């Protein structure tokens, strides 16, 4: 087992190194830089030119890459030009927001997906199944940004049950109970909007897995041995149907930090998705590069975790 | 059988959705109708912004000041919505910010030392007064005695000088080192790190500072002074390169404005409480909450009273919400214009000036004038912007009331005139392909660069191309598509030879002096146009005689006329800013409009709770 993980890690390291190089070169190839957008005639053009020189934007790419990668190894991702603060600090503050939002979304997603998937699969082609399948089609067909807006309109503005933007009510002191409650209150609606849409694929997966598994020979064997219906479903079928879902779980972990631009914008929730898009549009390349690298690493690790989980639940996959 | 019922169910659900959606539409229509009546009822003291039935609005029907004259209650708090689809950056100091959203935050707790009149000229009503010595080329500023930082320390001349020392320092890595600073004597040497002192700054006593200028021009007195002191007692222990990231800028910034920062949630909200010690007097309100609000939900947030005032209202949503019953829409002419620019040549970096090429494709003024006659900007304003943008005539927009000359007759839509000009100038279709060739008989294809962004960008660019097509000019989009913002300016700045004309926009800035945009030595003169008459008028506007305001106005009127004759660019549209304000708010004026004698400490409300739409 450990051998397997170490071997996977050994492959992951050069992957990450290559990723960093590609990301860096692509970022430099984008036309314009952080100073291009400053079309302001009151600014002294000489000062702008001096800034470019200062920031090393005139150096050839390999010099810039060398400067940057040696910083990265020391844990210094550079400075954000737009935000005028350390990239690590900036990403850190957004990461916390995105992490909690994604975590809650993931929890709700599975809270919805597991029962619905099981019911739908167990009683397939019954009325219950048809209602659930209908819901999944609705989910597949609805774009997230429309759904999030409708949810906000109904539950935020019309009923007033949820706050309509931000990650916390203004003016509260961090660390107090009211602060934590306010955070959770602000999280619920965006997390729910996202979970209700993203859960449908998991429901469908689970449903088809269960329908598939319940016709397998070993289930017939279990039944003929006199196992009760609930034992057949909860133990034999459910466990086996979870296999493909657990494979997806790894990528869910990667999603925990990447955030979603739509939901974050609509709910004015400062998270990673917003930061990423913004940094690209404004050519804040130190931030953009750091984020792509981070997302890349998360994906590589997520796949690794998926493999580990799979090998834990399915002995056939384990590599000797 | 089972399969069949599934399909039936799906069909049934589709019908249900159809009804739900249909129902939504119906409700909306009813709501708007229902709202019209109460609007008439409470229209006392409310500007009637209802215009013709065709949904075309006019800026003349808007006022930049809230008309509410109700009685102000003691205290109360309001919510200010900063309309933005991202987070604000949070560099909350005039000396360090980069983007405009941060300024919207700063304005609540800080202000410049000097106030301005409606032409952006300094007045003696601000936190500091001044005396000009034209002979010596210096200005002496005296800070009022009762101007104190939020922590109780007085704002001193030393603080003011300190701002110059920090922003002008070689280690400073922000973007605020502008001509406002570099025009002070000795500033360039200090910036280059050659000296430790700035010769042009003299601290006379605790509250008095004298700034001497390299070149003393009228521009200095029209918002040309860097008037943003930096509290030295707070910043002096922080290394300059760490200042923008420090807590003194991001977590507990201070100023001397009407409100104090109480707490900040980075990127999304700020709470302010009143500054009882504010030099103009104690504010009416107890506090202000500022929060970021996404443009897609701004109308809902206004209707429900969640925000009282917003920084700006998306003009394209205005027709749907013009009759919102609980808010008043304030409006003003924005200090900006959209234009079509013609490329004349290249930037000569060694000489530091533009190098127009007399053989450039667009060098013939008749061609440019015909292109101006060929487009109907009023139709664009009405069709695309519901009248909230309208035909522009000169390069100084009417936001500069006393400088804009509306008597100048600029070309307006007249395709027959365009064709006549082209025929006379020799642009004739010789090979029968339906397009005109240039006077030498060569095929003429004009490459047009236009920026992407927003729903209107593409149809607008196509409209222009079709208009020119109709007078026989072949205009094509560069690369066949719209260009993304950064790429656009990158290519324009570097004089990409593939671009002949482009559509851009300029904010005019507070001083009317156009040398930064159209001067021979201006990098931002993207058309690379230059002419001797232009040089002369620009120089006249900055001459000693121009300290006489009426002379200066005369010069800039001549300049506007010259630009209509020589057409290095032609302005297409002026635009409106719209700011909705809840009906309970008293004494609010659009902050972008200069010279309105209403200040934020006077802001008040007539009731504790905001009005909600439909009540």
HADDOCK unambig.tbl for C-alpha pairs under 7 A between the chains (distance, minus, plus):
assign (segid A and resid 31 and name CA) (segid B and resid 486 and name CA) 6.58 0.50 0.50
assign (segid A and resid 31 and name CA) (segid B and resid 487 and name CA) 5.14 0.50 0.50
assign (segid A and resid 31 and name CA) (segid B and resid 490 and name CA) 6.70 0.50 0.50
assign (segid A and resid 32 and name CA) (segid B and resid 486 and name CA) 5.39 0.50 0.50
assign (segid A and resid 32 and name CA) (segid B and resid 487 and name CA) 5.90 0.50 0.50
assign (segid A and resid 32 and name CA) (segid B and resid 490 and name CA) 5.34 0.50 0.50
assign (segid A and resid 36 and name CA) (segid B and resid 486 and name CA) 6.27 0.50 0.50
assign (segid A and resid 36 and name CA) (segid B and resid 489 and name CA) 6.71 0.50 0.50
assign (segid A and resid 36 and name CA) (segid B and resid 490 and name CA) 6.42 0.50 0.50
assign (segid A and resid 37 and name CA) (segid B and resid 486 and name CA) 6.21 0.50 0.50
assign (segid A and resid 41 and name CA) (segid B and resid 516 and name CA) 5.21 0.50 0.50
assign (segid A and resid 41 and name CA) (segid B and resid 517 and name CA) 6.43 0.50 0.50
assign (segid A and resid 41 and name CA) (segid B and resid 524 and name CA) 6.23 0.50 0.50
assign (segid A and resid 42 and name CA) (segid B and resid 178 and name CA) 5.54 0.50 0.50
assign (segid A and resid 42 and name CA) (segid B and resid 179 and name CA) 5.92 0.50 0.50
assign (segid A and resid 42 and name CA) (segid B and resid 516 and name CA) 6.94 0.50 0.50
assign (segid A and resid 43 and name CA) (segid B and resid 177 and name CA) 6.57 0.50 0.50
assign (segid A and resid 43 and name CA) (segid B and resid 178 and name CA) 4.27 0.50 0.50
assign (segid A and resid 43 and name CA) (segid B and resid 179 and name CA) 6.34 0.50 0.50
assign (segid A and resid 44 and name CA) (segid B and resid 177 and name CA) 6.96 0.50 0.50
assign (segid A and resid 44 and name CA) (segid B and resid 178 and name CA) 5.18 0.50 0.50
assign (segid A and resid 44 and name CA) (segid B and resid 179 and name CA) 6.03 0.50 0.50
assign (segid A and resid 45 and name CA) (segid B and resid 523 and name CA) 6.81 0.50 0.50
assign (segid A and resid 82 and name CA) (segid B and resid 98 and name CA) 6.51 0.50 0.50
assign (segid A and resid 83 and name CA) (segid B and resid 89 and name CA) 5.36 0.50 0.50
assign (segid A and resid 83 and name CA) (segid B and resid 91 and name CA) 6.90 0.50 0.50
assign (segid A and resid 84 and name CA) (segid B and resid 244 and name CA) 5.74 0.50 0.50
assign (segid A and resid 84 and name CA) (segid B and resid 245 and name CA) 5.89 0.50 0.50
assign (segid A and resid 85 and name CA) (segid B and resid 244 and name CA) 7.00 0.50 0.50
assign (segid A and resid 85 and name CA) (segid B and resid 245 and name CA) 4.82 0.50 0.50
assign (segid A and resid 125 and name CA) (segid B and resid 2 and name CA) 6.65 0.50 0.50
assign (segid A and resid 130 and name CA) (segid B and resid 6 and name CA) 6.27 0.50 0.50
assign (segid A and resid 134 and name CA) (segid B and resid 10 and name CA) 6.55 0.50 0.50
assign (segid A and resid 157 and name CA) (segid B and resid 300 and name CA) 6.81 0.50 0.50
assign (segid A and resid 157 and name CA) (segid B and resid 304 and name CA) 6.77 0.50 0.50
assign (segid A and resid 166 and name CA) (segid B and resid 268 and name CA) 5.92 0.50 0.50
assign (segid A and resid 170 and name CA) (segid B and resid 265 and name CA) 6.74 0.50 0.50
assign (segid A and resid 170 and name CA) (segid B and resid 269 and name CA) 5.80 0.50 0.50
assign (segid A and resid 170 and name CA) (segid B and resid 270 and name CA) 6.34 0.50 0.50
assign (segid A and resid 170 and name CA) (segid B and resid 271 and name CA) 6.22 0.50 0.50
assign (segid A and resid 171 and name CA) (segid B and resid 263 and name CA) 5.60 0.50 0.50
assign (segid A and resid 171 and name CA) (segid B and resid 271 and name CA) 5.64 0.50 0.50
assign (segid A and resid 265 and name CA) (segid B and resid 85 and name CA) 5.61 0.50 0.50
assign (segid A and resid 265 and name CA) (segid B and resid 86 and name CA) 6.34 0.50 0.50
assign (segid A and resid 265 and name CA) (segid B and resid 294 and name CA) 6.58 0.50 0.50
assign (segid A and resid 266 and name CA) (segid B and resid 294 and name CA) 5.94 0.50 0.50
assign (segid A and resid 268 and name CA) (segid B and resid 85 and name CA) 6.95 0.50 0.50
assign (segid A and resid 268 and name CA) (segid B and resid 86 and name CA) 6.92 0.50 0.50
assign (segid A and resid 268 and name CA) (segid B and resid 292 and name CA) 6.46 0.50 0.50
assign (segid A and resid 268 and name CA) (segid B and resid 293 and name CA) 6.12 0.50 0.50
assign (segid A and resid 268 and name CA) (segid B and resid 294 and name CA) 5.98 0.50 0.50
assign (segid A and resid 270 and name CA) (segid B and resid 87 and name CA) 5.90 0.50 0.50
assign (segid A and resid 270 and name CA) (segid B and resid 267 and name CA) 6.46 0.50 0.50
assign (segid A and resid 270 and name CA) (segid B and resid 268 and name CA) 6.89 0.50 0.50
assign (segid A and resid 274 and name CA) (segid B and resid 86 and name CA) 6.29 0.50 0.50
